[in-house]
């Protein structure tokens, strides 16, 4: 049943796959309600399906920023609805989709819309994926880093109070790797944190699984962990220490990325929240209880790091030890 669902979803998205890379701002605007009435997302129950996310309305992005020559090397910017004066936070979205070309940036538009409504500026990155020329490992990760470097060139950089990388599923994998390589892209003077939503944190372990997204991990890496051990080591967030706050949000009923992935990173900077009743797509649907949890976490300051104790019910608070440096590693989402 799950395999059949993956197949149907793949067929649906193949028709949409490359549209986001070629679509202009005006064309995107034609896809949304033109009444000018603010979009509000109705509450929904836990565990929505991917088709429910695709059916949501969204607001058109405000700008499109190229970071390379390839059609898929761009980011979309949603300006924040300024709820109060002062600096505003920037959320950098990295969408999921098993690293596959069939799943593009378009399904993240409702999430970006709601985050902007809530007062966040949003920079959502598209990148080359498996099936695109140059996609896969390490090309997809190289694209994410190249896109993040554009932030330092933003004319209003000084208006950002903090930057939070938010990656869903396979995008969570890439976001965590980018967070472990801050020296490659972090703008001077802006604090950074990272949030993984149903994130693939241990790609070596994940690629040993048999669901269609897990087998896509082998495609992304160009071989199995046994065949490409050095590549998997370089691509595995568990091989790095983190010098910034890390938050992992995971649904306990996630059928695509096992909840055990949220326990794979053993680092004092990591906070883990496991959401009862949530599936895989709750985190990117603005109407779910899980999305409210995400919003609440994004609005918290970065002056402390919260870590989860052994029983996952008691929280301890530690000073933020963010240094902005990288610690080298030792020796189908939908």
Secondary structure by P-SEA (a helix, b strand, c coil): caaaaaaaaaaaacccccccccccaaaaaaaccccccccccccccccccaaaaaabbbbbbccccccccccccbbbbbbcccccccbbbbbbbbbbcccccccccccaaaaaaaaaaaccbbbbbbbbccccccccaaaaaaaaaaaaaacccccccccccbbbbbbccaaaaaaaaaaaaccccccccbbbbbbbccccccaaaaaacccaaaaaaaaaacccccccaaaaaaacccccccccbbbbbbbccccccccccccccccccbbbbbbcccccccccccccaaaaaaaaaaaccccbbbbbcccccbbbbbccccccbbbbcccccc
